[in-house]
Amino acid sequence: MLNEPTEAEGYVLVPINPTPEMLAAWYKIKNGFHYHDEPPPTDTSDVAAYRALLAAARSKLNAE
C-alpha cells in the first residue's frame, strides 16, 4: 500500500505525542525507579531513557 508508513533500517515510527506508557518508561529510567523484584537501572542517562521510551512505543505498536 502506498499510504502505509514504513520503517527504514535504524529508525522506528513513534506517535507525534508520547503515550502514557512511553512517558512512564522514560520516567522509570531517568529517576532510577524499580520494583522490589527488579534490579535498579544501571544507566539513567538521557540516551537510556530515550531508548526505553522508543521500546515502549514499539511494544505498544506491536500489541495493536
C-alpha positions in Angstrom: 0.0 0.0 0.0 1.3 3.5 -0.8 -0.1 5.2 2.3 1.3 2.8 4.8 4.2 4.1 6.8 7.4 2.1 6.6 10.4 1.9 8.8 13.9 2.5 7.4 16.7 0.5 9.0 17.8 2.1 12.2 14.5 4.1 12.6 11.3 3.5 14.4 7.9 5.1 14.0 6.5 6.7 17.1 3.4 8.7 17.9 3.6 12.5 17.5 2.7 12.8 21.2 4.2 10.4 23.7 1.7 7.9 25.2 1.4 7.4 28.9 3.4 4.1 28.5 6.2 5.9 26.8 6.4 8.6 29.4 6.3 6.0 32.2 9.3 4.2 30.6 11.2 7.4 30.3 10.4 8.4 33.9 11.4 5.0 35.3 14.9 5.2 33.8 15.6 8.8 34.5 14.5 8.6 38.1 16.1 5.2 38.8 12.7 3.7 39.7 12.4 0.0 40.0 10.0 -2.5 41.7 11.3 -4.6 44.6 11.8 -7.6 42.4 13.7 -5.7 39.7 17.3 -4.6 39.7 17.7 -0.8 39.7 18.6 0.7 36.3 22.4 1.0 35.9 22.2 3.7 33.2 19.9 6.7 34.0 21.3 8.8 31.1 19.1 10.7 28.7 20.0 8.2 26.0 18.9 5.2 28.1 15.7 7.0 28.9 15.1 7.7 25.2 15.8 4.1 24.3 13.2 3.0 26.9 10.7 5.5 25.5 11.2 4.1 22.0 10.9 0.5 23.2 7.6 1.3 24.9 6.4 2.9 21.7 7.4 -0.1 19.7 5.8 -2.6 22.1 2.5 -0.7 22.1 2.6 -0.6 18.3 3.3 -4.4 18.1 0.4 -5.0 20.6 -2.1 -3.3 18.3 
